[in-house]
């Protein structure tokens, strides 16, 4: 199984190791794999998908230290690129922070706001309770700051929230979803 991660390998062999009375934890497996050069080397491809130095309004981060208690309370979103034989295409995913379910997505060969709004429309169409004040958290990309995006969120009882300093950890779940899709 090419590119099977160390954590998954540990999960798969853990019971066998326990039956043999071998104490071999995940960290020890990582060290062994590193020693023999068997760790997966992450692919270093980078295409900038966020242009955050723009004149549009940027919203404060209102999900800091907020605990999620139900679906549709906080959605996180990010745009990533996917390499294809015909060039790059761009995927916008909106993920429910509580259930980790992708509630909306859009894919296109451009990052234009109109195309990325399709993901938001998909997410709002599947909401269970429109009266729950949902928070939409993203990076500071122009698409999320546009007037069209702002109007659509307001019409659907959604508050905007954005990362403050371009720190990917402030939008970690969305970044993790991107990584999962790519890898």
N, C-alpha and C positions, 0 to 999 in steps of 0.2 A: 504494500500500500504506500505509494510514493507520497511524500510530504505529510505523513501522519505525525502529528505533534507529540511531544514528549508527555504532556499531561494525558493525552488519550492513550498512549502506549502504557503509561503507568496504570491507568484505570483498567485497561484490558488484562494486564498481567498481575494485578494486585491480589486477586483471589488465589491464583496459582502460587504466588510467592508465600502467602499466608499458609496454604496447605503444606508447603515445604518448611514451615517455621522459619522463613527468612525475613529478617527485618530490613526492608529496602524501601525507603520512602521516596517521595517524588523528588525532593532536593538531591538525594543521593543519585537517583537516576539521571537527573539533569547533569550532575557533575561527571558521571560516567560517560554520558553521551557527548558532553563537551570535550572530555579528555580524548575521545576517539574521533572527534570531528564529525559527529553524526547529527548535531543540531541543525534544524532547518534555518538557512540563512534567509532573512526577509528580503524580498525583492525591493530594490530601491528605484522605484519609478515615481516621478512626481510631476503632476500637472497642477498648476495653481487654479483652484476653482472658486476661491474667495477673493473678491476685490472689496476690501473694507475701508479703503481710504476714498470716501465719496462724500458728497454733500448731503445725502439723504439722512433723515432722522434715524438715530440708533437708539434702541430701547435698552433700559437697564436690565441687569440679570436679576429676575425676581424669583428664581428657583433655588438660589443659594440656600443650603441647609434646610430645604423644604422636604418633608417626608411625604411620599406619595401613598395614598390610602385606597385609591380606587381607579378603575380604568377611565380613560378620557380626561384625567385631571391634568396631566402634563404630557405633551407630545414633544419629541425632539426631532430635529430635522437637519439634514446636511446634504450637500451635493458632492458627488464623486464622479470620477471619470472611469470608463471601462474601455480598455483597448480592444479594438476589433480589427478584422482584416481590412476594413474600409477606413480606418482611422478611429479617433476617439468618439465616444458618445457619452452623454452625461446622465447620471441617474440621481434623482432626488427622492429620498425616502423619508417618510414621516413615521416615526415609531412611537407607540404608546409606552411610556416609561414604566407603567405598572405591570402590564402583561408582556412587554417586550415584543409585541405583535406589530408587524409593519401594517399600518392602517391606511397608508396612501403612498403612491409612488408615481413617478413620471420619468420617462426616458426619451431623450431626443439628441439630435446631433449638435444642438446649441444649448446654451444656458439661459436663454431668454426667459424673462419673467412669465410671459404668457404660457409657455410650455410648463414651467415649474409650478404654476398655479393649479395645474391639473392634479397634482399630488394632494394639494390642500382640499380641492373639491372632492376627491375620492375619500379622503379622511373624514370630512364633514358629513358626507353622505352615509357613512356607516356608523356614525355616533349612536350610542345607545340612549343617551339622555342629553338633549340639546340645552337643557337648563343648567347643567353643571358648567361652571366657569372654567373652561379649558385654558391652559397656558401653552403657547407654542414657543418652544425655545430653539434657537438656532445660532449660527455664527452671524457675523455682521455683513454677510453678502448682500449685494445690491438687490437681488431678487426679493429677499425677505424685508427689505427696507422700502420697497417701492410702494407707491400710493395704491396701486391695484391690490397688492397683497394686504396692505393695511385695511383697506375698505372691506375686503372679503372676510378678514378675521373679525373685524368689528361687527359685521352683519351676522356672524355666526357665534357670537358670545365667546370669542377667543381673545385672550390678551397676549401680546407679543413680549418676548423676553429674549435677550441676546447675550452672548459672551461679552465680557468687558475688555479684555486685553488681548484678544486673539489666542488665548490659551486653550488648546484642544481639550484639556482636562475639564474645562467648564462645559463641554458638550461631549463628554466621554462616551455615553451610550451610542450616540449617533456615529461617532468616529469608529466605535467598535463594530457597529453594524456594517459600515463601509468596508472595514477590514475583513470581516467574515465573508461578505459577498465576493471580494477580490481574491481571497485565498481559498 
